[in-house]
Amino acid sequence: MYDPGQLRTFLAVAQTLSFTQAARRLGLRQSTVSQHVRRLEDAVGRTLFTRDTHSVELTEDGEAMLGFARRILEVHEQAAAFFTGTRLRGRLRFGASEDFVLTRLTEILEAFRHEHPEVDLELTVELSGTLHEQLAAGKLDLVLAKRRPEDPRGESVWHDRLVWIGSERLRIDPERPVPLIVYPPPGISRALALEALERHGRAWRIACTSGSLNGLLAAARAGLGVMAHARGLVPPGLVRVPERAGLPQLGEVDFVLLGAAGRERGGAGAALARAILAGGDRLHRAAR
């Protein structure tokens, strides 16, 4: 009933909230992406997206279709692998940003390990900037990380906005430097936060530095300061800092998949990339 190609297109649009980015990810024309979505909406008899010239949003039916589409494509991949008789083997060095520590990425990796038990999967969890460096140095095969807005590299998993978060009880004094909770260099969210404050002439001070997301969250929950974080990944116990605090806008950020330069991504790397792209909606949700 539902065409796998149309489902993949639907997932790409749902995860990037952009027909343009979805077309770039899939290597299709934007008109083809629109056609796939329209045909899928005709097949289900429901509207899956509300869209205008400025934004794309999932409807309630679109949210429901996310889970169905992902499961249908997972079973489709399993059937194709079974009947072609291909078994993936070898070593796959995968790097994931600290941002995903508290998400359901573990479920995607667990399913991948179950489906491909002969792949030696090595996981590295690091800052996005560090992962980019390790990938360039040939120390990783595949990376899931943030990228800076001006960086064109990578396959977009989803697009998000950076926001200021902190303890609900925290109050920012406009007459004093903004207390910051940040990753060490070369953290991308750190760099974007400092650039935003400098651009708006707002004084700041470092209240906590940690290379661990859990370390940053502990400091934020204790009320030591504010941190820049993806809007779709705000952890429990923290809230967005209200606009009345007067902090500058942080802009947008893309979470992308990147393969090693000069190496065609195939085999295990391609299979894991497909699993992450198909299950990208899980990355917006906290781990159970």
FIFI-290308 format. One line per field, with one value per residue: residue number from 1; residue in three letters; x negated, y, z of N, C-alpha, C, O, CB in turn. Coordinates in steps of 0.1 Angstrom, whole numbers. Each point is the difference from the previous one (the first is absolute). Glycine has a CB too. Layout:
BEGIN
nr: c(NUM|...)
rest: c(ala|...)
n_X: c(X|...)
n_Y: c(Y|...)
n_Z: c(Z|...)
ca_X: c(X|...)
ca_Y: c(Y|...)
ca_Z: c(Z|...)
c_X: c(X|...)
c_Y: c(Y|...)
c_Z: c(Z|...)
o_X: c(X|...)
o_Y: c(Y|...)
o_Z: c(Z|...)
cb_X: c(X|...)
cb_Y: c(Y|...)
cb_Z: c(Z|...)
This chain:
BEGIN
nr: c(1|2|3|4|5|6|7|8|9|10|11|12|13|14|15|16|17|18|19|20|21|22|23|24|25|26|27|28|29|30|31|32|33|34|35|36|37|38|39|40|41|42|43|44|45|46|47|48|49|50|51|52|53|54|55|56|57|58|59|60|61|62|63|64|65|66|67|68|69|70|71|72|73|74|75|76|77|78|79|80|81|82|83|84|85|86|87|88|89|90|91|92|93|94|95|96|97|98|99|100|101|102|103|104|105|106|107|108|109|110|111|112|113|114|115|116|117|118|119|120|121|122|123|124|125|126|127|128|129|130|131|132|133|134|135|136|137|138|139|140|141|142|143|144|145|146|147|148|149|150|151|152|153|154|155|156|157|158|159|160|161|162|163|164|165|166|167|168|169|170|171|172|173|174|175|176|177|178|179|180|181|182|183|184|185|186|187|188|189|190|191|192|193|194|195|196|197|198|199|200|201|202|203|204|205|206|207|208|209|210|211|212|213|214|215|216|217|218|219|220|221|222|223|224|225|226|227|228|229|230|231|232|233|234|235|236|237|238|239|240|241|242|243|244|245|246|247|248|249|250|251|252|253|254|255|256|257|258|259|260|261|262|263|264|265|266|267|268|269|270|271|272|273|274|275|276|277|278|279|280|281|282|283|284|285|286|287|288)
rest: c(met|tyr|asp|pro|gly|gln|leu|arg|thr|phe|leu|ala|val|ala|gln|thr|leu|ser|phe|thr|gln|ala|ala|arg|arg|leu|gly|leu|arg|gln|ser|thr|val|ser|gln|his|val|arg|arg|leu|glu|asp|ala|val|gly|arg|thr|leu|phe|thr|arg|asp|thr|his|ser|val|glu|leu|thr|glu|asp|gly|glu|ala|met|leu|gly|phe|ala|arg|arg|ile|leu|glu|val|his|glu|gln|ala|ala|ala|phe|phe|thr|gly|thr|arg|leu|arg|gly|arg|leu|arg|phe|gly|ala|ser|glu|asp|phe|val|leu|thr|arg|leu|thr|glu|ile|leu|glu|ala|phe|arg|his|glu|his|pro|glu|val|asp|leu|glu|leu|thr|val|glu|leu|ser|gly|thr|leu|his|glu|gln|leu|ala|ala|gly|lys|leu|asp|leu|val|leu|ala|lys|arg|arg|pro|glu|asp|pro|arg|gly|glu|ser|val|trp|his|asp|arg|leu|val|trp|ile|gly|ser|glu|arg|leu|arg|ile|asp|pro|glu|arg|pro|val|pro|leu|ile|val|tyr|pro|pro|pro|gly|ile|ser|arg|ala|leu|ala|leu|glu|ala|leu|glu|arg|his|gly|arg|ala|trp|arg|ile|ala|cys|thr|ser|gly|ser|leu|asn|gly|leu|leu|ala|ala|ala|arg|ala|gly|leu|gly|val|met|ala|his|ala|arg|gly|leu|val|pro|pro|gly|leu|val|arg|val|pro|glu|arg|ala|gly|leu|pro|gln|leu|gly|glu|val|asp|phe|val|leu|leu|gly|ala|ala|gly|arg|glu|arg|gly|gly|ala|gly|ala|ala|leu|ala|arg|ala|ile|leu|ala|gly|gly|asp|arg|leu|his|arg|ala|ala|arg)
n_X: c(-8|-29|-15|-23|2|21|-18|-26|18|12|-29|-9|24|-4|-30|3|30|-9|22|-31|-8|17|-17|-27|8|6|-26|31|-1|6|18|-7|9|28|3|-5|22|22|-3|2|27|12|-6|16|26|-24|-6|-29|1|19|-17|3|-21|-9|3|-2|23|-2|32|0|-8|-31|0|11|-23|-24|7|7|-29|-16|15|-2|-31|-3|14|-17|-27|11|7|-28|-16|17|-6|-32|-6|-9|-14|-7|-29|-12|-7|30|-25|33|-14|29|-7|-7|28|2|-5|32|5|12|-35|8|22|-21|-20|21|6|-31|-5|25|-11|-31|-4|-23|-1|-29|28|-30|26|-23|23|-17|13|19|-30|-8|16|-16|-28|8|9|-28|-15|17|17|28|6|18|-4|31|-13|20|-6|-8|30|-26|4|12|-9|26|20|17|0|17|-5|-5|5|-30|24|-21|3|-1|12|31|-22|-14|8|-19|-10|12|-27|-16|-17|27|-10|-13|11|-27|-2|-28|1|12|28|11|11|-27|4|30|-6|-22|17|24|-19|-15|27|8|-31|4|-27|-3|-11|-7|27|-18|-27|19|-18|31|25|-6|-16|24|20|-16|0|31|8|-18|19|-30|20|21|-10|4|24|5|25|-4|-17|21|-18|28|-3|6|24|-11|-19|33|-9|-5|-32|0|-8|-7|23|-21|11|14|-18|2|3|-22|1|-32|-4|-29|-1|3|28|22|15|-3|12|13|4|28|11|-4|13|27|1|-2|22|21|-4|2|26|-23|-13|28|-6|-17|-16|29)
n_Y: c(-12|12|2|-15|27|11|-9|17|26|-2|0|26|17|-10|10|30|9|-4|-11|8|-24|-21|8|-4|-29|-10|13|19|24|15|-17|-27|12|7|-30|-13|17|-7|-31|1|17|-22|-22|13|12|23|29|-19|33|21|9|31|5|-13|-33|-28|-2|-33|7|-11|-15|7|-15|-26|0|-1|-29|-8|9|-17|-27|2|2|-25|-19|11|-9|-30|-6|9|-19|-25|1|8|-27|31|-15|35|-15|23|12|17|21|7|30|-1|33|-7|2|-32|1|0|-18|-26|3|-26|-6|2|-20|-23|-2|-3|-25|-16|3|-10|-29|10|33|-4|23|14|17|25|10|27|26|-5|6|-30|-9|20|-13|-30|6|12|-26|-22|0|-8|-21|25|30|-5|33|21|4|28|7|-6|-35|-2|-24|-17|-17|28|-24|26|28|4|30|-4|2|15|-32|13|-17|4|18|15|30|4|22|14|3|-29|-5|-14|-18|-12|-29|-1|-30|8|18|-28|2|5|11|16|15|9|14|19|10|11|17|15|10|16|15|-31|8|-32|-6|-28|-4|-24|-4|-28|-11|-5|10|-5|28|16|-13|8|31|0|-12|24|24|-3|17|-2|-27|15|-24|-5|20|-31|0|18|-25|-5|30|24|21|9|19|10|12|11|-11|24|-32|15|-16|-24|7|-23|-22|-15|-24|-6|-30|12|-27|4|28|-22|-20|-5|6|-33|-15|6|28|-8|-13|26|19|-17|2|31|4|-19|17|34|-7|-12|30|12|-23|8|-26|-13)
n_Z: c(0|-4|-30|22|-16|20|25|-10|-3|30|12|-15|11|30|1|-13|13|-36|-24|4|18|-17|-26|16|9|-30|-18|-2|-19|29|-21|17|27|-11|-11|28|13|-22|4|32|-2|-20|21|23|-18|13|-12|4|2|15|-28|5|-19|30|1|-13|27|-3|-8|28|-27|5|28|-14|-22|23|5|-30|-11|21|-7|-32|2|21|-21|-25|13|6|-31|-11|20|-9|-30|0|20|14|26|2|3|14|24|0|13|10|8|18|1|30|-18|8|34|-3|-30|2|-9|17|-23|-23|15|4|-31|-8|19|-13|-30|6|24|-23|12|19|8|7|16|-6|24|-16|7|-26|2|4|-26|-19|10|-6|-30|-7|12|-23|31|-18|-23|10|13|12|-1|3|-31|13|-10|-18|-1|-34|22|-1|-15|14|24|-1|-10|33|2|15|23|18|13|28|19|-11|17|-27|11|-28|25|-30|21|-10|-26|-12|29|-30|12|-24|-7|12|-26|-13|24|-31|27|4|-27|6|28|-11|-25|19|19|-23|-13|27|8|18|20|-6|27|-14|23|-13|-19|-1|-25|15|-20|31|2|-12|20|27|-9|-6|29|15|-16|-19|-20|-18|-12|-28|3|-31|8|1|31|24|18|12|12|-24|-3|-28|20|1|-28|31|-5|-23|-13|-29|-12|9|-31|-6|12|-29|23|-26|0|-2|-17|10|-18|-24|6|-27|30|-9|22|21|-13|-13|27|17|-22|1|32|-1|-22|15|28|-11|19|21|0|15|26|26|-10|7)
ca_X: c(8|-8|-12|-11|-6|8|-2|-13|1|8|-9|-10|7|4|-11|-7|11|-4|0|-13|-10|3|-4|-14|-4|4|-5|12|5|10|13|2|4|14|9|0|8|14|5|2|12|12|2|5|12|-2|-11|-11|-8|5|-12|2|-13|-10|-2|6|2|8|13|2|-1|-14|-7|3|-6|-14|-2|4|-9|-13|1|1|-13|-9|3|-4|-14|-3|4|-10|-12|3|1|-13|-11|-12|-3|-10|-11|-11|-1|6|-4|11|-1|12|-1|5|14|8|-2|12|11|3|-10|-3|9|-4|-12|4|7|-10|-8|8|1|-13|-8|-14|-6|-6|3|-8|7|-7|9|-9|5|2|-12|-10|4|-4|-14|-3|4|-9|-13|1|1|14|6|13|2|13|-4|4|-9|2|10|-7|-7|9|-3|9|14|8|9|10|-4|5|-4|-7|6|-6|8|-5|9|12|-1|-11|3|-11|-1|-5|-11|-11|-3|8|-7|1|-3|-4|-10|-13|-2|6|14|7|9|-8|-4|12|4|-9|2|12|-2|-10|6|10|-7|5|-11|2|-11|1|3|-4|-5|-1|1|11|13|6|-7|6|14|-1|-2|12|11|-4|2|-13|0|8|-7|7|3|10|14|7|-6|0|0|9|-5|-5|10|-5|-1|10|-5|-2|-14|-7|-11|1|3|-11|1|5|-10|3|-6|-3|-9|-11|-9|-14|-3|-8|4|14|7|7|0|5|2|12|11|3|5|14|8|1|9|13|5|-4|10|-3|-10|6|7|-9|-1|9)
ca_Y: c(12|12|-1|3|13|11|0|6|15|5|0|10|12|1|2|12|10|8|-7|2|-9|-14|-3|-1|-12|-12|1|2|14|4|-4|-14|-1|4|-10|-12|3|1|-14|-7|6|-5|-14|-1|8|10|10|-4|12|14|7|13|4|2|-11|-13|-6|-12|0|-11|-12|-1|-5|-15|-7|-1|-13|-10|0|-5|-14|-6|0|-9|-13|0|-3|-13|-9|1|-6|-15|-7|2|-8|8|1|10|-3|10|9|13|10|9|11|7|11|0|3|-12|-9|-2|-3|-14|-5|-14|-9|-1|-7|-13|-7|-2|-12|-12|-4|-2|-4|-2|13|5|14|8|13|10|11|11|12|1|5|-10|-11|5|-1|-14|-5|5|-7|-14|-8|-4|-3|6|9|7|12|14|7|15|4|3|-12|-7|-15|-9|-4|5|-9|9|14|4|13|1|8|1|-7|1|-4|8|10|9|14|7|15|7|9|-8|-9|-12|-11|-10|-14|-3|-10|6|0|8|-2|9|8|10|10|8|7|11|9|7|10|10|7|9|8|-4|-5|-13|-7|-14|-5|-14|-6|-15|-8|-10|6|-2|10|13|0|1|14|8|-2|6|15|7|8|-4|-7|-1|-14|-1|1|-13|-10|5|-11|1|8|13|7|11|13|9|11|12|0|9|-6|1|-12|-8|-5|-13|-9|-13|-12|-6|-12|2|-12|4|6|-8|-14|-2|-6|-12|-11|3|15|4|-6|8|13|-1|-2|13|9|-5|1|14|6|-5|8|12|-5|-5|-14|-5)
ca_Z: c(0|1|-8|8|-4|5|15|2|-2|11|12|-2|2|14|9|-3|-2|-12|-13|-7|6|-3|-13|0|7|-7|-13|-9|-2|10|-6|2|15|1|-6|9|12|-4|-3|13|6|-7|4|14|2|10|-2|9|4|-3|-5|-7|-6|10|9|-2|12|-1|6|9|-9|-4|12|1|-11|3|5|-10|-11|4|2|-13|-7|6|-4|-14|0|5|-10|-11|4|2|-13|-9|6|3|14|1|9|1|11|-3|11|0|10|2|9|14|0|-2|12|7|-10|-3|-10|4|-5|-14|-1|5|-11|-10|4|-1|-14|-6|11|-3|-1|12|1|10|2|7|4|2|-5|-14|-6|1|-9|-13|-1|-1|-13|-9|2|-3|12|0|-13|-1|11|1|8|-5|-9|1|-11|-13|-4|-9|0|8|-4|11|7|3|2|13|4|13|10|14|10|14|11|1|11|-3|-5|-6|3|-12|3|2|-11|-1|4|-11|2|-14|-3|-3|-14|-11|0|-9|8|8|-9|-4|12|2|-11|2|10|-5|-11|6|10|14|8|4|8|0|13|1|-12|1|-13|1|1|14|9|-3|5|14|3|-3|9|12|-1|-1|-12|-11|-11|-13|-2|-11|5|0|9|13|9|12|11|-5|-8|-8|6|-6|-8|8|6|-9|-7|-14|-8|-3|-13|-3|-1|-7|5|-13|-1|-8|-2|-1|-13|-9|2|-3|11|-4|9|14|2|-7|7|13|-4|-4|12|7|-7|2|13|5|10|14|6|7|12|11|2|11)
c_X: c(-9|-13|-12|-7|7|-2|-13|0|8|-9|-10|6|4|-12|-8|10|-4|0|-13|-11|3|-4|-15|-5|3|-6|11|3|10|14|3|3|14|10|1|9|15|6|2|12|13|2|6|13|0|-11|-11|-8|9|-12|4|-14|-11|-3|8|2|8|13|0|-1|-14|-9|2|-7|-15|-3|3|-11|-14|1|2|-13|-10|3|-4|-15|-4|3|-10|-13|1|-1|-11|-11|-12|-1|-12|-10|-10|2|6|-3|10|-1|13|-2|5|15|9|0|14|12|1|-9|-3|9|-3|-13|3|6|-10|-9|7|1|-13|-10|-15|-7|-6|2|-7|6|-9|10|-9|8|1|-13|-12|2|-4|-15|-5|3|-10|-14|0|2|15|5|13|3|15|-3|6|-10|3|9|-7|-6|10|-1|10|14|9|9|12|-5|7|-5|-7|8|-8|9|-7|10|12|-1|-11|5|-13|0|-5|-12|-13|-3|9|-8|2|-4|-3|-9|-13|-1|-4|15|8|10|-7|-4|12|5|-9|1|12|-1|-9|7|10|-6|4|-12|3|-12|2|3|-3|-4|-1|1|11|13|6|-6|7|14|1|-2|12|11|-3|2|-12|0|9|-9|7|2|11|15|7|-6|-2|2|10|-7|-5|11|-7|0|10|-6|-3|-14|-9|-13|1|4|-12|-1|3|-13|5|-7|-2|-8|-11|-9|-14|-2|-8|4|15|6|8|1|6|3|13|12|4|5|15|8|2|10|14|6|-3|10|-3|-10|5|6|-10|0|9|-8)
c_Y: c(13|-2|3|13|12|2|6|15|6|2|11|14|2|3|13|12|10|-9|1|-9|-14|-4|-1|-13|-12|0|1|14|3|-3|-14|-3|3|-10|-13|3|1|-13|-8|5|-5|-15|-2|8|10|10|-3|13|12|8|14|4|1|-13|-12|-6|-13|2|-11|-13|-2|-5|-15|-8|-2|-14|-11|-1|-6|-16|-8|-1|-9|-14|-2|-3|-14|-11|0|-7|-15|-6|3|-8|7|1|10|-5|11|10|14|9|11|10|7|11|-2|3|-12|-9|-3|-3|-15|-5|-14|-10|-3|-9|-15|-8|-3|-12|-13|-5|-3|-4|-2|13|4|15|6|14|9|12|12|13|0|4|-10|-11|4|-2|-15|-6|4|-7|-15|-9|-5|-2|8|8|6|11|13|5|15|4|1|-12|-8|-15|-7|-1|4|-10|7|14|5|14|-1|9|0|-8|1|-5|10|12|10|14|6|14|7|9|-8|-9|-13|-12|-12|-13|-5|-12|7|2|-14|-2|10|9|10|12|9|9|13|10|9|11|12|10|11|8|-3|-6|-14|-5|-15|-5|-15|-5|-15|-6|-10|7|-1|10|14|0|1|15|8|-2|6|15|8|9|-5|-7|0|-14|0|0|-13|-10|6|-11|2|8|14|6|10|13|10|12|13|1|8|-6|-1|-13|-8|-6|-14|-10|-13|-11|-9|-13|3|-13|5|5|-9|-15|-1|-7|-12|-10|4|15|4|-5|8|13|-1|-2|13|10|-4|2|13|6|-5|9|13|-4|-5|-15|-5|-6)
c_Z: c(0|-7|9|-4|5|16|4|-2|11|12|-1|2|15|9|-3|0|-11|-12|-7|6|-2|-14|-1|6|-9|-15|-10|-3|10|-5|2|14|2|-5|9|12|-4|-3|13|7|-7|4|14|2|10|-4|11|4|-2|-4|-7|-5|10|9|-4|13|-2|6|11|-8|-4|11|1|-11|2|4|-10|-11|4|1|-13|-7|6|-4|-15|-2|4|-11|-12|4|1|-14|-10|6|4|15|1|10|1|11|-4|12|-1|11|1|10|14|1|0|12|6|-9|-2|-11|4|-6|-15|-1|5|-12|-11|4|-1|-15|-7|10|-4|-3|13|1|12|1|8|3|4|-4|-15|-7|0|-10|-15|-3|-2|-13|-11|1|-3|11|2|-14|-3|13|0|10|-5|-10|1|-12|-13|-6|-9|1|8|-6|12|6|5|2|12|3|14|9|13|9|14|10|0|10|-3|-5|-5|3|-12|2|2|-12|0|5|-10|5|-13|-1|-2|-16|-5|0|-8|7|8|-9|-4|11|2|-12|1|11|-4|-10|6|11|14|7|4|8|-1|14|1|-14|3|-14|0|1|14|9|-2|6|15|4|-3|10|14|0|-2|-12|-11|-11|-13|-3|-11|6|1|10|14|11|11|10|-4|-9|-9|8|-6|-7|8|6|-10|-6|-15|-6|-4|-15|-1|-1|-7|7|-13|1|-10|-1|-3|-14|-9|1|-3|12|-5|11|14|2|-7|8|13|-4|-4|13|8|-7|1|14|7|10|14|7|6|13|10|0|11|11)
o_X: c(4|-7|-1|-5|-6|0|-1|-6|-4|0|-3|-6|-2|1|-6|-4|2|-6|-4|-7|-10|-6|-5|-9|-9|1|-1|-6|7|9|12|9|7|11|11|8|8|11|10|8|10|12|8|7|10|-9|3|-7|9|-10|11|-9|-12|-11|9|-10|8|2|-9|-6|-5|-9|-9|-5|-6|-9|-8|-4|-5|-10|-6|-3|-8|-10|-4|-4|-8|-7|-4|-5|-9|-6|-2|-10|-11|10|-11|3|1|8|-2|5|-1|-2|6|-8|10|7|12|6|2|11|-6|3|-3|-5|1|-1|-6|-3|0|-3|-6|0|0|-9|-8|-12|7|-8|1|0|-6|6|-9|11|-8|-4|-7|-9|-5|-4|-8|-7|-4|-7|-10|-2|2|-5|3|-3|5|-3|7|-12|11|0|6|-5|10|8|6|5|-1|8|12|-12|11|-8|4|4|-8|12|-12|11|-1|6|-1|9|-10|10|-12|-6|-11|9|3|-11|11|-10|9|-6|0|7|-7|6|-3|1|6|2|-2|5|5|-1|0|4|3|-2|2|7|0|-6|12|-11|12|-8|-3|6|-6|8|2|2|7|6|2|4|8|7|4|7|9|-2|0|-7|9|-12|13|-9|7|2|8|5|-8|10|4|-12|-4|8|-11|10|-1|-11|-8|-4|-11|-8|12|-2|-10|-10|5|-11|11|-12|10|-6|3|-2|-2|5|-9|-7|8|-4|10|-6|11|10|7|11|11|9|8|11|11|8|9|12|-1|-4|4|-1|-7|5|-11|10|2|6)
o_Y: c(9|-10|11|7|10|11|8|7|11|10|8|9|11|7|6|12|12|-10|-9|-6|-8|-11|-9|-6|-9|-10|-5|9|-9|-4|-4|-9|-7|-3|-5|-9|-5|-3|-8|-8|-2|-4|-9|-2|5|-3|0|-1|1|0|1|-8|1|-1|0|-1|-1|7|-8|-10|-12|-9|-8|-11|-9|-7|-10|-11|-8|-6|-10|-10|-6|-8|-11|-9|-6|-9|-11|-7|-8|-11|-8|-2|-6|3|-2|-6|10|-2|5|-2|8|-4|4|-1|-8|-4|2|-11|-12|-1|-8|-10|-8|-11|-11|-9|-9|-12|-11|-8|-10|-12|-8|8|0|0|0|8|-4|7|-3|4|-1|0|-6|-6|-1|-6|-8|-4|-3|-9|-8|-1|-7|-12|-9|5|3|-4|4|-2|0|-4|4|-7|-2|0|-4|-7|5|8|-6|-6|-4|2|-3|6|-8|11|-8|2|3|-5|11|10|10|0|0|7|-3|4|6|-3|-5|-2|-4|-2|-1|-4|12|-7|-7|-2|12|11|12|12|12|11|11|12|12|11|11|12|10|7|8|-10|-3|6|-4|2|-4|4|-5|5|-7|10|9|5|7|10|7|5|9|9|2|7|12|10|-8|2|1|-9|9|-7|-2|-12|-5|-7|12|0|8|-8|4|2|1|4|8|11|4|7|-1|-11|6|-4|-6|5|-3|1|-2|-3|6|-7|12|-6|-8|-8|6|-11|3|2|5|3|8|6|2|5|9|5|2|6|8|3|1|8|7|1|7|8|-5|-7|8|-4)
o_Z: c(-7|3|6|9|5|5|9|8|5|7|9|6|5|10|10|1|1|-1|-7|-8|-2|-2|-7|-5|-1|-7|-12|7|5|8|2|3|7|5|1|4|7|4|1|6|7|2|2|9|5|-8|11|10|-9|6|-6|-1|-4|5|-8|8|-9|10|1|5|-1|-2|3|2|-6|-5|-1|-4|-8|-4|-2|-6|-7|-3|-4|-8|-6|-2|-5|-9|-4|-2|-9|-6|2|7|-5|11|-8|9|-11|11|-10|12|-10|9|1|9|5|0|4|4|7|-7|-9|-3|-5|-9|-6|-2|-6|-8|-3|-2|-9|3|9|-4|10|-6|11|-9|10|-9|9|-4|-7|-10|-10|-6|-7|-10|-8|-5|-9|-10|1|-1|8|-9|-11|11|-11|12|-11|0|3|-11|-11|-11|5|-6|9|-7|11|-7|-2|4|3|-7|9|-5|2|1|1|-4|-3|-2|7|-8|7|-3|-5|-10|2|-8|11|-6|-2|7|-9|10|-3|-7|8|-11|1|-3|1|3|-1|-2|2|3|-3|-3|3|0|-5|7|9|-5|2|0|0|9|12|-10|10|-8|-10|7|4|9|9|5|5|10|8|3|8|10|2|-1|3|1|0|1|-2|10|9|1|7|0|3|2|9|-5|3|7|-13|3|-4|5|5|-5|-5|5|-3|-4|9|-2|2|4|-7|11|-11|10|-2|-10|5|-7|6|4|-7|11|0|6|6|1|3|7|4|1|5|7|1|1|12|8|9|12|7|7|-4|-3|10|10)
cb_X: c(14|18|13|2|-2|17|16|-5|3|21|6|-6|11|17|4|-13|3|-8|29|14|6|25|24|7|14|20|-19|15|-12|-24|-15|-25|-31|-18|-17|-31|-27|-16|-21|-33|-23|-17|-28|-30|2|16|14|6|-30|29|-23|29|24|17|-12|-1|-8|-23|20|20|29|12|11|27|23|8|12|29|17|5|16|26|12|9|23|23|4|12|28|16|3|20|26|18|20|-8|20|13|2|-10|-19|13|-23|17|-30|21|-8|-30|-18|-9|-25|-19|2|20|-6|-4|16|11|-7|6|21|4|-6|13|20|14|28|19|9|-10|21|-21|28|-28|27|-31|-1|28|14|6|24|24|6|10|28|19|5|-11|-21|9|-14|12|-30|17|-28|23|-13|-22|8|1|-25|-9|-30|-19|-7|-9|-31|26|-13|9|15|-26|31|-22|20|-26|-18|7|8|-23|30|-11|8|30|27|-5|-27|25|-9|6|5|8|17|-18|-1|-27|1|-4|10|-11|-17|1|4|-15|-12|9|1|-17|-4|11|-1|30|-19|25|-15|-7|21|11|-7|2|-26|-17|-3|-3|-23|-17|-2|-16|-28|-13|-4|-14|19|-4|-32|28|-24|-2|-12|-19|-7|1|-4|-2|-27|23|-2|-32|29|-1|-24|27|21|29|15|16|-15|-15|31|10|-22|32|-22|16|0|6|17|2|21|-12|9|-11|-27|0|-10|0|-31|-23|-32|-23|-18|-27|-31|-17|-20|-31|-27|-17|-3|-9|13|5|-8|0|31|-6|-26|11)
cb_Y: c(-22|16|-5|-31|-22|-14|-28|-29|-15|-20|-32|-23|-11|-23|-30|-24|-14|25|13|30|25|12|21|31|19|9|-8|-30|7|22|22|4|12|27|14|3|18|25|9|4|22|19|4|-1|-24|-14|18|-22|-12|-2|-23|15|12|25|16|-2|24|-20|17|24|15|28|30|17|19|31|19|14|28|28|14|19|29|23|10|25|31|17|14|28|28|15|10|24|-12|10|-22|24|-34|0|-17|-8|-14|-13|-1|-20|22|10|19|13|22|16|30|13|31|20|19|31|30|20|23|33|26|19|23|9|-11|-22|7|-27|0|-21|-9|-10|-15|-14|18|11|23|11|1|21|24|7|9|23|24|17|22|7|-26|-14|2|-19|-11|9|-24|11|13|23|4|26|-1|-2|-13|28|-10|-20|7|-30|19|-16|3|21|-19|24|-21|-30|-27|-20|2|-24|-2|-4|10|3|14|12|11|20|-2|28|-27|-3|31|0|-22|-28|-31|-30|-27|-30|-32|-27|-29|-32|-30|-28|-30|-23|10|6|26|-11|24|-4|21|-8|25|-4|11|-25|-15|-29|-20|-8|-21|-29|-12|-10|-24|-26|-15|-29|15|17|-16|30|-16|-6|24|16|-4|30|-17|-22|-29|0|-8|-14|-5|-11|-18|-11|-26|11|-13|28|5|-2|23|4|12|11|4|25|-21|31|-25|-11|30|24|-10|10|19|2|-14|-23|-5|-6|-24|-17|-3|-15|-25|-10|-3|-20|-25|-5|-6|-24|-16|2|-1|27|-7|-1)
cb_Z: c(19|18|-27|-6|-25|-24|-7|-15|-30|-16|-6|-22|-29|-14|-9|-14|24|15|5|3|19|18|-2|7|23|21|18|2|-30|0|-19|-21|-1|-6|-24|-11|4|-14|-24|-4|0|-21|-16|-1|-13|26|-20|-21|2|11|2|16|-13|-5|26|-31|21|-8|-22|11|-7|-14|9|8|-9|11|24|10|-1|17|24|5|0|23|21|3|11|26|12|1|17|23|12|-1|-15|-28|11|-17|3|-33|20|-26|9|-23|5|-13|-22|-1|-17|-24|0|13|-18|14|5|24|21|3|11|26|11|2|19|23|9|-21|1|-6|-28|6|-21|5|-10|-3|-1|-1|27|13|17|30|23|11|22|30|16|10|17|-18|2|31|12|-26|11|-16|16|23|-19|22|28|19|16|-9|-12|27|-27|-4|9|5|-28|16|-22|-6|-12|-6|-19|-3|17|-5|9|2|9|-15|29|2|8|33|-11|-13|26|-24|30|-15|-8|28|-7|-2|21|-15|0|12|-8|-14|9|10|-12|-5|14|4|-10|-13|-25|-3|6|-20|15|-29|-10|28|-18|31|7|5|-29|-13|-10|-26|-25|-8|-13|-28|-20|-6|12|11|3|3|17|-9|26|-24|-19|-25|-27|-9|-8|-7|2|7|15|-28|19|15|-16|0|6|18|26|-5|-5|28|-15|-10|20|-26|31|-21|16|-5|-7|27|6|8|11|-29|20|-35|-11|2|-5|-23|-13|5|-12|-23|-4|2|-17|-19|-10|-29|-28|-20|-24|-29|-10|17|-18|-27)
